[in-house]
């Protein structure tokens, strides 16, 4: 199977006080117009330009290689543009790559920040969504970028210092991640960019608090990006409103549940894929919600309830996990499903019509975060590390 290639570039703060925010503002404005029916869904995008250095004349050595990424986007493969300023890291859903000057096309200037005026641009990238991976944490950016392999440097891991030259880099990721395929399941169909914009400063502050004072700088980067995002959001709400007896914490309950959900998806299905990918199709399929699921391939995001049922009742899942999780399968197949019961109930109640009070959520919060006990999320991450080792 051919690899999916992606792009990596750095945003330059000299062109704008915050280039990333300038692009997000444009994207969010088009999302707002869509919501009030002033724009069509296919008008929700922003152009990101690769500004040419004034010290360089002519094309980049790999100009044509960058343009080949456009054919990949047209084929429907989820393709990414990774964006960093060395302290933070974002990933964008890439819809088009072109070296045509899109500023000359009618209406396109409304889809980009104004600061591109007067600059020569090598490439334009059409972005449909932007998701935050790391905020204000250079060591975490370095660790995340190690999963990207630089095709222009013998497929070696991307090195933040010394290896980020001749941008954009053409990269691939090991293991591959579909950052935007879980949007419907985790954001109720909203853009990740819309989520990133909501309560941004408080969520960023809480991310640092959880990293430095609970999980630690070693474990925090090992959580999935989605887990970190949902935990910080849930914890910010819980701490602010825990003493408000009339406040409904259903939203925070859903966020804690989604954090566990994201982490279990990252644990269970890669392990099943390793065990079953060489098996014939009839030995790889199970039924989930009346639909066939190929456990030997890339499995779309599954809910807590679906995963609990697979762990409790699906024989081929149990056999495969015993093989892959040699030291932890008893916990995963025996203890974990029981721990998910109450969390699944809160998740469903919070997502629909139930009301969640502090007393209802506090015990689950302690279990998930590991306050006074071995935390569920930390345990899941350690199981995954041993399974891959």
BALOBA-1460 file (C-alpha; in Angstrom, 3 decimals):
// residues 389
<rec num="1" residu="x" x="0.000" y="0.000" z="0.000"/>
<rec num="2" residu="x" x="1.351" y="3.422" z="-0.983"/>
<rec num="3" residu="x" x="2.210" y="5.765" z="1.855"/>
<rec num="4" residu="x" x="0.173" y="8.885" z="2.445"/>
<rec num="5" residu="x" x="2.450" y="11.927" z="2.362"/>
<rec num="6" residu="x" x="1.910" y="15.175" z="4.232"/>
<rec num="7" residu="x" x="3.577" y="18.573" z="4.543"/>
<rec num="8" residu="x" x="5.257" y="20.408" z="7.414"/>
<rec num="9" residu="x" x="6.014" y="24.117" z="7.608"/>
<rec num="10" residu="x" x="6.832" y="26.815" z="10.153"/>
<rec num="11" residu="x" x="4.867" y="30.002" z="10.607"/>
<rec num="12" residu="x" x="6.891" y="33.186" z="10.847"/>
<rec num="13" residu="x" x="5.791" y="35.644" z="13.565"/>
<rec num="14" residu="x" x="7.447" y="38.529" z="11.714"/>
<rec num="15" residu="x" x="4.562" y="38.674" z="9.221"/>
<rec num="16" residu="x" x="1.848" y="38.937" z="11.881"/>
<rec num="17" residu="x" x="1.574" y="39.136" z="15.663"/>
<rec num="18" residu="x" x="0.117" y="35.628" z="15.508"/>
<rec num="19" residu="x" x="-0.102" y="34.167" z="12.029"/>
<rec num="20" residu="x" x="-1.941" y="31.089" z="13.248"/>
<rec num="21" residu="x" x="-4.643" y="33.143" z="14.944"/>
<rec num="22" residu="x" x="-5.006" y="35.316" z="11.840"/>
<rec num="23" residu="x" x="-5.831" y="32.244" z="9.749"/>
<rec num="24" residu="x" x="-8.095" y="30.747" z="12.403"/>
<rec num="25" residu="x" x="-10.082" y="33.982" z="12.521"/>
<rec num="26" residu="x" x="-10.768" y="33.754" z="8.795"/>
<rec num="27" residu="x" x="-11.750" y="30.092" z="9.007"/>
<rec num="28" residu="x" x="-14.041" y="30.670" z="11.989"/>
<rec num="29" residu="x" x="-15.742" y="33.591" z="10.273"/>
<rec num="30" residu="x" x="-16.638" y="31.355" z="7.335"/>
<rec num="31" residu="x" x="-17.879" y="28.703" z="9.746"/>
<rec num="32" residu="x" x="-20.078" y="31.345" z="11.384"/>
<rec num="33" residu="x" x="-21.465" y="32.365" z="7.987"/>
<rec num="34" residu="x" x="-22.236" y="28.740" z="7.241"/>
<rec num="35" residu="x" x="-24.132" y="28.399" z="10.512"/>
<rec num="36" residu="x" x="-26.348" y="31.395" z="9.735"/>
<rec num="37" residu="x" x="-26.746" y="30.229" z="6.113"/>
<rec num="38" residu="x" x="-24.797" y="33.112" z="4.635"/>
<rec num="39" residu="x" x="-22.294" y="30.649" z="3.130"/>
<rec num="40" residu="x" x="-22.315" y="27.104" z="1.790"/>
<rec num="41" residu="x" x="-20.393" y="24.331" z="3.598"/>
<rec num="42" residu="x" x="-17.836" y="24.137" z="0.774"/>
<rec num="43" residu="x" x="-16.973" y="27.808" z="1.363"/>
<rec num="44" residu="x" x="-15.574" y="27.064" z="4.822"/>
<rec num="45" residu="x" x="-11.810" y="27.149" z="4.257"/>
<rec num="46" residu="x" x="-8.783" y="29.411" z="4.596"/>
<rec num="47" residu="x" x="-5.722" y="29.782" z="2.373"/>
<rec num="48" residu="x" x="-2.289" y="29.383" z="3.966"/>
<rec num="49" residu="x" x="0.580" y="30.754" z="1.873"/>
<rec num="50" residu="x" x="4.235" y="29.692" z="1.877"/>
<rec num="51" residu="x" x="5.872" y="33.129" z="1.632"/>
<rec num="52" residu="x" x="9.054" y="33.121" z="-0.407"/>
<rec num="53" residu="x" x="12.195" y="34.399" z="1.285"/>
<rec num="54" residu="x" x="13.471" y="37.689" z="-0.138"/>
<rec num="55" residu="x" x="16.932" y="36.119" z="-0.188"/>
<rec num="56" residu="x" x="15.942" y="33.329" z="-2.591"/>
<rec num="57" residu="x" x="15.316" y="33.505" z="-6.296"/>
<rec num="58" residu="x" x="13.575" y="30.761" z="-8.243"/>
<rec num="59" residu="x" x="11.817" y="27.634" z="-7.105"/>
<rec num="60" residu="x" x="12.597" y="25.341" z="-4.233"/>
<rec num="61" residu="x" x="14.520" y="22.187" z="-5.236"/>
<rec num="62" residu="x" x="11.514" y="20.008" z="-4.408"/>
<rec num="63" residu="x" x="8.848" y="22.334" z="-5.845"/>
<rec num="64" residu="x" x="7.314" y="19.689" z="-8.106"/>
<rec num="65" residu="x" x="7.353" y="17.112" z="-5.296"/>
<rec num="66" residu="x" x="5.263" y="19.423" z="-3.121"/>
<rec num="67" residu="x" x="2.746" y="19.886" z="-5.940"/>
<rec num="68" residu="x" x="2.228" y="16.111" z="-6.248"/>
<rec num="69" residu="x" x="0.502" y="16.236" z="-2.852"/>
<rec num="70" residu="x" x="-2.446" y="17.900" z="-4.583"/>
<rec num="71" residu="x" x="-3.226" y="14.725" z="-6.548"/>
<rec num="72" residu="x" x="-3.317" y="12.845" z="-3.263"/>
<rec num="73" residu="x" x="-5.880" y="15.261" z="-1.809"/>
<rec num="74" residu="x" x="-8.003" y="14.904" z="-4.961"/>
<rec num="75" residu="x" x="-8.013" y="11.113" z="-4.532"/>
<rec num="76" residu="x" x="-9.698" y="11.508" z="-1.150"/>
<rec num="77" residu="x" x="-6.784" y="10.526" z="1.100"/>
<rec num="78" residu="x" x="-6.844" y="12.524" z="4.333"/>
<rec num="79" residu="x" x="-3.815" y="14.779" z="3.951"/>
<rec num="80" residu="x" x="-2.265" y="17.113" z="6.509"/>
<rec num="81" residu="x" x="-0.270" y="20.310" z="6.731"/>
<rec num="82" residu="x" x="1.610" y="20.395" z="10.039"/>
<rec num="83" residu="x" x="2.207" y="23.925" z="11.333"/>
<rec num="84" residu="x" x="4.625" y="24.917" z="14.081"/>
<rec num="85" residu="x" x="6.417" y="27.914" z="15.565"/>
<rec num="86" residu="x" x="8.655" y="25.537" z="17.592"/>
<rec num="87" residu="x" x="6.634" y="26.095" z="20.802"/>
<rec num="88" residu="x" x="3.241" y="24.913" z="19.544"/>
<rec num="89" residu="x" x="2.090" y="22.444" z="16.904"/>
<rec num="90" residu="x" x="-1.107" y="22.336" z="14.878"/>
<rec num="91" residu="x" x="-2.293" y="20.027" z="12.121"/>
<rec num="92" residu="x" x="-4.535" y="21.227" z="9.294"/>
<rec num="93" residu="x" x="-6.828" y="19.262" z="7.025"/>
<rec num="94" residu="x" x="-5.357" y="19.939" z="3.592"/>
<rec num="95" residu="x" x="-7.737" y="20.234" z="0.655"/>
<rec num="96" residu="x" x="-5.572" y="21.657" z="-2.135"/>
<rec num="97" residu="x" x="-1.978" y="22.551" z="-3.009"/>
<rec num="98" residu="x" x="-1.264" y="25.001" z="-5.834"/>
<rec num="99" residu="x" x="1.443" y="27.343" z="-7.047"/>
<rec num="100" residu="x" x="-1.091" y="29.496" z="-8.886"/>
<rec num="101" residu="x" x="-1.567" y="32.895" z="-7.258"/>
<rec num="102" residu="x" x="-5.054" y="32.399" z="-5.811"/>
<rec num="103" residu="x" x="-5.174" y="36.078" z="-4.841"/>
<rec num="104" residu="x" x="-6.027" y="36.792" z="-8.483"/>
<rec num="105" residu="x" x="-9.146" y="34.605" z="-8.382"/>
<rec num="106" residu="x" x="-12.475" y="36.262" z="-7.637"/>
<rec num="107" residu="x" x="-13.491" y="36.114" z="-3.991"/>
<rec num="108" residu="x" x="-10.406" y="34.290" z="-2.712"/>
<rec num="109" residu="x" x="-8.886" y="37.228" z="-0.828"/>
<rec num="110" residu="x" x="-11.798" y="36.901" z="1.610"/>
<rec num="111" residu="x" x="-10.395" y="33.463" z="2.491"/>
<rec num="112" residu="x" x="-6.976" y="34.658" z="3.665"/>
<rec num="113" residu="x" x="-5.447" y="37.180" z="6.089"/>
<rec num="114" residu="x" x="-4.599" y="40.556" z="4.615"/>
<rec num="115" residu="x" x="-0.897" y="40.373" z="5.429"/>
<rec num="116" residu="x" x="-0.136" y="38.331" z="2.295"/>
<rec num="117" residu="x" x="-0.464" y="41.489" z="0.196"/>
<rec num="118" residu="x" x="2.904" y="42.461" z="-1.235"/>
<rec num="119" residu="x" x="4.592" y="39.090" z="-0.611"/>
<rec num="120" residu="x" x="5.716" y="36.547" z="-3.193"/>
<rec num="121" residu="x" x="4.249" y="33.123" z="-2.374"/>
<rec num="122" residu="x" x="5.655" y="29.748" z="-3.447"/>
<rec num="123" residu="x" x="2.559" y="27.660" z="-2.650"/>
<rec num="124" residu="x" x="-0.992" y="28.124" z="-1.467"/>
<rec num="125" residu="x" x="-2.611" y="25.504" z="0.753"/>
<rec num="126" residu="x" x="-6.403" y="25.321" z="1.106"/>
<rec num="127" residu="x" x="-7.212" y="24.326" z="4.699"/>
<rec num="128" residu="x" x="-10.600" y="22.953" z="5.726"/>
<rec num="129" residu="x" x="-9.921" y="22.610" z="9.459"/>
<rec num="130" residu="x" x="-7.124" y="23.152" z="11.987"/>
<rec num="131" residu="x" x="-6.537" y="21.060" z="15.108"/>
<rec num="132" residu="x" x="-4.264" y="21.939" z="18.023"/>
<rec num="133" residu="x" x="-1.810" y="19.176" z="19.009"/>
<rec num="134" residu="x" x="0.664" y="20.883" z="21.379"/>
<rec num="135" residu="x" x="0.525" y="24.289" z="23.066"/>
<rec num="136" residu="x" x="3.466" y="26.199" z="24.535"/>
<rec num="137" residu="x" x="5.630" y="23.108" z="25.076"/>
<rec num="138" residu="x" x="8.715" y="22.803" z="22.870"/>
<rec num="139" residu="x" x="9.805" y="19.383" z="24.236"/>
<rec num="140" residu="x" x="6.336" y="18.017" z="23.413"/>
<rec num="141" residu="x" x="6.579" y="19.481" z="19.898"/>
<rec num="142" residu="x" x="9.940" y="17.759" z="19.435"/>
<rec num="143" residu="x" x="8.471" y="14.452" z="20.599"/>
<rec num="144" residu="x" x="5.388" y="14.735" z="18.382"/>
<rec num="145" residu="x" x="7.463" y="15.591" z="15.308"/>
<rec num="146" residu="x" x="9.630" y="12.511" z="15.800"/>
<rec num="147" residu="x" x="6.697" y="10.499" z="14.443"/>
<rec num="148" residu="x" x="7.070" y="12.344" z="11.110"/>
<rec num="149" residu="x" x="9.627" y="11.021" z="8.619"/>
<rec num="150" residu="x" x="11.351" y="13.490" z="6.284"/>
<rec num="151" residu="x" x="11.317" y="12.078" z="2.738"/>
<rec num="152" residu="x" x="13.948" y="14.616" z="1.748"/>
<rec num="153" residu="x" x="16.392" y="13.275" z="4.346"/>
<rec num="154" residu="x" x="16.428" y="9.496" z="3.944"/>
<rec num="155" residu="x" x="13.082" y="9.082" z="5.740"/>
<rec num="156" residu="x" x="14.674" y="10.034" z="9.056"/>
<rec num="157" residu="x" x="12.535" y="11.463" z="11.898"/>
<rec num="158" residu="x" x="11.967" y="15.199" z="11.645"/>
<rec num="159" residu="x" x="14.440" y="17.130" z="13.771"/>
<rec num="160" residu="x" x="13.056" y="20.451" z="14.953"/>
<rec num="161" residu="x" x="16.502" y="22.015" z="15.220"/>
<rec num="162" residu="x" x="18.673" y="21.574" z="12.161"/>
<rec num="163" residu="x" x="16.265" y="19.474" z="10.112"/>
<rec num="164" residu="x" x="13.560" y="22.021" z="9.270"/>
<rec num="165" residu="x" x="14.991" y="23.575" z="6.086"/>
<rec num="166" residu="x" x="13.686" y="24.063" z="2.535"/>
<rec num="167" residu="x" x="10.115" y="24.261" z="3.780"/>
<rec num="168" residu="x" x="7.622" y="22.800" z="3.362"/>
<rec num="169" residu="x" x="8.984" y="19.355" z="4.151"/>
<rec num="170" residu="x" x="7.317" y="16.358" z="2.524"/>
<rec num="171" residu="x" x="6.783" y="13.851" z="5.320"/>
<rec num="172" residu="x" x="4.920" y="10.708" z="6.247"/>
<rec num="173" residu="x" x="3.854" y="9.593" z="9.708"/>
<rec num="174" residu="x" x="4.493" y="6.360" z="11.570"/>
<rec num="175" residu="x" x="2.039" y="5.258" z="12.734"/>
<rec num="176" residu="x" x="-0.400" y="6.996" z="10.395"/>
<rec num="177" residu="x" x="-3.117" y="9.058" z="12.108"/>
<rec num="178" residu="x" x="-6.341" y="10.360" z="10.599"/>
<rec num="179" residu="x" x="-6.633" y="13.491" z="12.683"/>
<rec num="180" residu="x" x="-9.998" y="14.547" z="11.214"/>
<rec num="181" residu="x" x="-11.825" y="11.253" z="10.658"/>
<rec num="182" residu="x" x="-13.115" y="11.297" z="14.253"/>
<rec num="183" residu="x" x="-14.631" y="14.785" z="13.989"/>
<rec num="184" residu="x" x="-18.257" y="13.614" z="13.965"/>
<rec num="185" residu="x" x="-17.681" y="11.310" z="16.934"/>
<rec num="186" residu="x" x="-15.733" y="13.742" z="19.118"/>
<rec num="187" residu="x" x="-16.862" y="17.254" z="18.181"/>
<rec num="188" residu="x" x="-20.442" y="16.548" z="17.081"/>
<rec num="189" residu="x" x="-19.489" y="17.574" z="13.563"/>
<rec num="190" residu="x" x="-18.076" y="20.983" z="14.504"/>
<rec num="191" residu="x" x="-14.646" y="22.016" z="13.265"/>
<rec num="192" residu="x" x="-11.715" y="21.271" z="15.543"/>
<rec num="193" residu="x" x="-10.805" y="24.915" z="14.919"/>
<rec num="194" residu="x" x="-14.073" y="26.007" z="16.537"/>
<rec num="195" residu="x" x="-13.281" y="23.915" z="19.570"/>
<rec num="196" residu="x" x="-9.739" y="25.273" z="19.788"/>
<rec num="197" residu="x" x="-11.062" y="28.833" z="19.805"/>
<rec num="198" residu="x" x="-13.475" y="28.273" z="22.706"/>
<rec num="199" residu="x" x="-11.964" y="29.173" z="26.105"/>
<rec num="200" residu="x" x="-8.516" y="28.870" z="24.556"/>
<rec num="201" residu="x" x="-6.475" y="30.595" z="27.240"/>
<rec num="202" residu="x" x="-8.084" y="28.690" z="30.128"/>
<rec num="203" residu="x" x="-7.685" y="25.326" z="28.390"/>
<rec num="204" residu="x" x="-4.038" y="26.087" z="27.605"/>
<rec num="205" residu="x" x="-3.427" y="27.060" z="31.241"/>
<rec num="206" residu="x" x="-5.098" y="23.863" z="32.447"/>
<rec num="207" residu="x" x="-3.032" y="21.760" z="30.026"/>
<rec num="208" residu="x" x="0.132" y="23.083" z="31.644"/>
<rec num="209" residu="x" x="-1.313" y="22.498" z="35.119"/>
<rec num="210" residu="x" x="-2.176" y="18.864" z="34.352"/>
<rec num="211" residu="x" x="1.198" y="18.304" z="32.689"/>
<rec num="212" residu="x" x="3.292" y="19.821" z="35.457"/>
<rec num="213" residu="x" x="1.336" y="18.883" z="38.589"/>
<rec num="214" residu="x" x="-0.535" y="15.658" z="37.872"/>
<rec num="215" residu="x" x="0.597" y="13.518" z="34.925"/>
<rec num="216" residu="x" x="4.186" y="14.750" z="34.707"/>
<rec num="217" residu="x" x="6.226" y="15.855" z="31.726"/>
<rec num="218" residu="x" x="7.090" y="12.263" z="30.790"/>
<rec num="219" residu="x" x="3.561" y="10.863" z="30.666"/>
<rec num="220" residu="x" x="1.576" y="13.877" z="29.419"/>
<rec num="221" residu="x" x="3.002" y="13.841" z="25.850"/>
<rec num="222" residu="x" x="2.204" y="10.127" z="25.573"/>
<rec num="223" residu="x" x="-1.520" y="10.803" z="25.865"/>
<rec num="224" residu="x" x="-3.244" y="11.323" z="22.540"/>
<rec num="225" residu="x" x="-3.835" y="14.889" z="21.429"/>
<rec num="226" residu="x" x="-7.588" y="14.389" z="21.769"/>
<rec num="227" residu="x" x="-7.232" y="13.075" z="25.328"/>
<rec num="228" residu="x" x="-5.158" y="16.075" z="26.381"/>
<rec num="229" residu="x" x="-7.649" y="18.479" z="24.809"/>
<rec num="230" residu="x" x="-10.727" y="16.934" z="26.414"/>
<rec num="231" residu="x" x="-9.091" y="16.531" z="29.826"/>
<rec num="232" residu="x" x="-7.998" y="20.154" z="29.970"/>
<rec num="233" residu="x" x="-11.432" y="21.361" z="28.921"/>
<rec num="234" residu="x" x="-13.266" y="19.123" z="31.404"/>
<rec num="235" residu="x" x="-10.950" y="19.983" z="34.269"/>
<rec num="236" residu="x" x="-11.219" y="23.720" z="33.611"/>
<rec num="237" residu="x" x="-15.012" y="23.522" z="33.830"/>
<rec num="238" residu="x" x="-15.030" y="21.206" z="36.859"/>
<rec num="239" residu="x" x="-12.658" y="23.354" z="38.920"/>
<rec num="240" residu="x" x="-14.518" y="26.536" z="38.077"/>
<rec num="241" residu="x" x="-18.017" y="25.199" z="38.852"/>
<rec num="242" residu="x" x="-17.597" y="22.350" z="41.340"/>
<rec num="243" residu="x" x="-19.031" y="24.414" z="44.223"/>
<rec num="244" residu="x" x="-22.027" y="25.646" z="42.214"/>
<rec num="245" residu="x" x="-24.807" y="23.312" z="43.379"/>
<rec num="246" residu="x" x="-27.094" y="24.324" z="40.535"/>
<rec num="247" residu="x" x="-24.601" y="23.865" z="37.709"/>
<rec num="248" residu="x" x="-25.024" y="20.936" z="35.326"/>
<rec num="249" residu="x" x="-21.649" y="19.251" z="34.777"/>
<rec num="250" residu="x" x="-22.901" y="17.032" z="31.946"/>
<rec num="251" residu="x" x="-20.583" y="18.784" z="29.507"/>
<rec num="252" residu="x" x="-17.542" y="18.057" z="31.663"/>
<rec num="253" residu="x" x="-18.699" y="14.440" z="32.103"/>
<rec num="254" residu="x" x="-18.774" y="14.035" z="28.326"/>
<rec num="255" residu="x" x="-15.280" y="15.541" z="28.067"/>
<rec num="256" residu="x" x="-13.781" y="13.120" z="30.617"/>
<rec num="257" residu="x" x="-15.477" y="10.234" z="28.821"/>
<rec num="258" residu="x" x="-14.195" y="11.373" z="25.442"/>
<rec num="259" residu="x" x="-10.654" y="11.520" z="26.846"/>
<rec num="260" residu="x" x="-10.872" y="7.877" z="27.917"/>
<rec num="261" residu="x" x="-12.605" y="6.985" z="24.651"/>
<rec num="262" residu="x" x="-9.799" y="8.516" z="22.578"/>
<rec num="263" residu="x" x="-7.099" y="6.768" z="24.600"/>
<rec num="264" residu="x" x="-8.781" y="3.367" z="24.371"/>
<rec num="265" residu="x" x="-9.203" y="3.728" z="20.615"/>
<rec num="266" residu="x" x="-5.445" y="4.357" z="20.457"/>
<rec num="267" residu="x" x="-4.736" y="1.268" z="22.581"/>
<rec num="268" residu="x" x="-7.172" y="-1.385" z="21.409"/>
<rec num="269" residu="x" x="-7.433" y="-1.088" z="17.643"/>
<rec num="270" residu="x" x="-3.715" y="-0.793" z="16.776"/>
<rec num="271" residu="x" x="-3.146" y="-3.914" z="18.911"/>
<rec num="272" residu="x" x="-5.943" y="-5.746" z="17.088"/>
<rec num="273" residu="x" x="-4.581" y="-4.595" z="13.725"/>
<rec num="274" residu="x" x="-1.134" y="-5.991" z="14.559"/>
<rec num="275" residu="x" x="-2.659" y="-9.330" z="15.512"/>
<rec num="276" residu="x" x="-5.184" y="-9.700" z="12.683"/>
<rec num="277" residu="x" x="-3.921" y="-7.864" z="9.591"/>
<rec num="278" residu="x" x="-2.463" y="-11.039" z="8.067"/>
<rec num="279" residu="x" x="-5.634" y="-13.054" z="8.673"/>
<rec num="280" residu="x" x="-8.228" y="-13.699" z="5.948"/>
<rec num="281" residu="x" x="-11.164" y="-11.251" z="5.894"/>
<rec num="282" residu="x" x="-13.656" y="-13.576" z="7.561"/>
<rec num="283" residu="x" x="-11.358" y="-13.881" z="10.599"/>
<rec num="284" residu="x" x="-10.940" y="-10.105" z="10.922"/>
<rec num="285" residu="x" x="-14.542" y="-8.923" z="10.851"/>
<rec num="286" residu="x" x="-16.900" y="-8.317" z="13.759"/>
<rec num="287" residu="x" x="-20.321" y="-6.691" z="13.926"/>
<rec num="288" residu="x" x="-20.686" y="-3.380" z="15.737"/>
<rec num="289" residu="x" x="-24.093" y="-1.726" z="15.719"/>
<rec num="290" residu="x" x="-25.173" y="-4.042" z="12.892"/>
<rec num="291" residu="x" x="-22.214" y="-2.976" z="10.729"/>
<rec num="292" residu="x" x="-19.155" y="-4.999" z="9.723"/>
<rec num="293" residu="x" x="-15.888" y="-3.764" z="11.214"/>
<rec num="294" residu="x" x="-12.540" y="-4.926" z="9.800"/>
<rec num="295" residu="x" x="-10.247" y="-5.192" z="12.815"/>
<rec num="296" residu="x" x="-7.262" y="-5.833" z="10.577"/>
<rec num="297" residu="x" x="-7.545" y="-2.401" z="8.968"/>
<rec num="298" residu="x" x="-7.873" y="1.192" z="10.120"/>
<rec num="299" residu="x" x="-10.899" y="1.227" z="12.419"/>
<rec num="300" residu="x" x="-12.959" y="4.423" z="12.683"/>
<rec num="301" residu="x" x="-13.431" y="5.939" z="16.125"/>
<rec num="302" residu="x" x="-15.579" y="3.721" z="18.366"/>
<rec num="303" residu="x" x="-17.613" y="4.674" z="21.428"/>
<rec num="304" residu="x" x="-16.962" y="3.510" z="24.973"/>
<rec num="305" residu="x" x="-20.011" y="1.271" z="24.806"/>
<rec num="306" residu="x" x="-18.908" y="-0.395" z="21.593"/>
<rec num="307" residu="x" x="-15.420" y="-1.037" z="22.949"/>
<rec num="308" residu="x" x="-16.735" y="-2.417" z="26.217"/>
<rec num="309" residu="x" x="-18.950" y="-4.868" z="24.308"/>
<rec num="310" residu="x" x="-16.027" y="-5.991" z="22.158"/>
<rec num="311" residu="x" x="-13.874" y="-6.584" z="25.231"/>
<rec num="312" residu="x" x="-16.579" y="-8.506" z="27.070"/>
<rec num="313" residu="x" x="-18.237" y="-10.537" z="24.326"/>
<rec num="314" residu="x" x="-16.106" y="-10.840" z="21.175"/>
<rec num="315" residu="x" x="-13.934" y="-13.959" z="21.270"/>
<rec num="316" residu="x" x="-11.542" y="-13.013" z="18.479"/>
<rec num="317" residu="x" x="-10.928" y="-9.643" z="20.128"/>
<rec num="318" residu="x" x="-10.118" y="-11.347" z="23.418"/>
<rec num="319" residu="x" x="-7.777" y="-13.837" z="21.742"/>
<rec num="320" residu="x" x="-5.943" y="-11.129" z="19.812"/>
<rec num="321" residu="x" x="-5.483" y="-8.936" z="22.881"/>
<rec num="322" residu="x" x="-4.162" y="-11.847" z="24.942"/>
<rec num="323" residu="x" x="-1.549" y="-12.279" z="22.234"/>
<rec num="324" residu="x" x="-0.613" y="-8.602" z="21.929"/>
<rec num="325" residu="x" x="-0.930" y="-7.440" z="25.556"/>
<rec num="326" residu="x" x="0.977" y="-10.228" z="27.238"/>
<rec num="327" residu="x" x="1.428" y="-8.503" z="30.597"/>
<rec num="328" residu="x" x="-1.886" y="-6.645" z="30.817"/>
<rec num="329" residu="x" x="-4.619" y="-8.641" z="29.061"/>
<rec num="330" residu="x" x="-6.174" y="-9.755" z="32.359"/>
<rec num="331" residu="x" x="-6.711" y="-6.149" z="33.367"/>
<rec num="332" residu="x" x="-7.887" y="-5.051" z="29.897"/>
<rec num="333" residu="x" x="-10.374" y="-7.913" z="29.526"/>
<rec num="334" residu="x" x="-11.412" y="-8.320" z="33.166"/>
<rec num="335" residu="x" x="-11.105" y="-5.094" z="35.153"/>
<rec num="336" residu="x" x="-11.322" y="-2.404" z="32.478"/>
<rec num="337" residu="x" x="-14.871" y="-3.209" z="31.222"/>
<rec num="338" residu="x" x="-16.224" y="-2.844" z="34.767"/>
<rec num="339" residu="x" x="-14.447" y="0.485" z="35.168"/>
<rec num="340" residu="x" x="-16.087" y="1.688" z="31.968"/>
<rec num="341" residu="x" x="-19.645" y="0.964" z="33.156"/>
<rec num="342" residu="x" x="-20.249" y="4.122" z="35.172"/>
<rec num="343" residu="x" x="-18.235" y="6.285" z="32.810"/>
<rec num="344" residu="x" x="-20.344" y="5.076" z="29.883"/>
<rec num="345" residu="x" x="-23.530" y="5.876" z="31.786"/>
<rec num="346" residu="x" x="-22.358" y="9.422" z="32.518"/>
<rec num="347" residu="x" x="-21.228" y="9.845" z="28.915"/>
<rec num="348" residu="x" x="-24.634" y="8.879" z="27.588"/>
<rec num="349" residu="x" x="-26.579" y="10.907" z="30.151"/>
<rec num="350" residu="x" x="-24.416" y="13.977" z="29.582"/>
<rec num="351" residu="x" x="-24.651" y="13.687" z="25.814"/>
<rec num="352" residu="x" x="-28.430" y="13.557" z="25.913"/>
<rec num="353" residu="x" x="-30.754" y="14.696" z="28.678"/>
<rec num="354" residu="x" x="-29.240" y="13.717" z="32.039"/>
<rec num="355" residu="x" x="-28.083" y="16.226" z="34.644"/>
<rec num="356" residu="x" x="-24.683" y="15.647" z="36.271"/>
<rec num="357" residu="x" x="-23.834" y="17.190" z="39.626"/>
<rec num="358" residu="x" x="-20.457" y="17.460" z="41.358"/>
<rec num="359" residu="x" x="-21.090" y="14.434" z="43.553"/>
<rec num="360" residu="x" x="-21.946" y="12.314" z="40.513"/>
<rec num="361" residu="x" x="-18.812" y="13.284" z="38.620"/>
<rec num="362" residu="x" x="-16.162" y="13.576" z="41.323"/>
<rec num="363" residu="x" x="-15.546" y="9.839" z="41.799"/>
<rec num="364" residu="x" x="-15.269" y="9.314" z="38.034"/>
<rec num="365" residu="x" x="-12.916" y="12.295" z="37.754"/>
<rec num="366" residu="x" x="-10.658" y="10.856" z="40.453"/>
<rec num="367" residu="x" x="-10.634" y="7.490" z="38.710"/>
<rec num="368" residu="x" x="-9.821" y="8.967" z="35.305"/>
<rec num="369" residu="x" x="-7.134" y="11.402" z="36.474"/>
<rec num="370" residu="x" x="-5.627" y="9.255" z="39.211"/>
<rec num="371" residu="x" x="-6.305" y="11.425" z="42.258"/>
<rec num="372" residu="x" x="-5.586" y="9.256" z="45.288"/>
<rec num="373" residu="x" x="-5.481" y="6.095" z="43.157"/>
<rec num="374" residu="x" x="-3.913" y="4.564" z="40.068"/>
<rec num="375" residu="x" x="-5.380" y="6.654" z="37.263"/>
<rec num="376" residu="x" x="-7.299" y="4.987" z="34.451"/>
<rec num="377" residu="x" x="-5.697" y="7.059" z="31.709"/>
<rec num="378" residu="x" x="-2.164" y="6.565" z="33.017"/>
<rec num="379" residu="x" x="-2.801" y="2.821" z="33.207"/>
<rec num="380" residu="x" x="-4.053" y="2.700" z="29.624"/>
<rec num="381" residu="x" x="-0.976" y="4.587" z="28.386"/>
<rec num="382" residu="x" x="1.376" y="2.218" z="30.230"/>
<rec num="383" residu="x" x="-0.440" y="-0.813" z="28.806"/>
<rec num="384" residu="x" x="0.021" y="0.599" z="25.319"/>
<rec num="385" residu="x" x="3.747" y="1.204" z="25.906"/>
<rec num="386" residu="x" x="4.302" y="-2.365" z="27.090"/>
<rec num="387" residu="x" x="2.242" y="-3.771" z="24.232"/>
<rec num="388" residu="x" x="4.266" y="-1.911" z="21.606"/>
<rec num="389" residu="x" x="7.545" y="-2.788" z="23.303"/>
